[in-house]
Amino acid sequence: MSSDTRKALGLISIYTGLLFFLIGFAGRMKSDFHSRLEISTAGFYAAGAFAALGVIMLLLSFKGKRS
């Protein structure tokens, strides 16, 4: 996998994490929704996982470009 591909996948993963964070935040703010705590918690966990994966992929893409 090339460095540019890793960089693109890392950015996609970070933005997917941002999307899941916004879903979790919206689930937390919706006060009359039945399962808001479960949705917000799952959204925050997924956001953390995707953001961490994206940062790792970005760091690996920069390391590969220097070699």
Secondary structure, 3 states (H helix, E strand, C coil): CCHHHHHHHHHHHHHHHHHHHHHHHHHHHCCCCCCHHHHHHHHHHHHHHHHHHHHHHHHHHHHHHHC
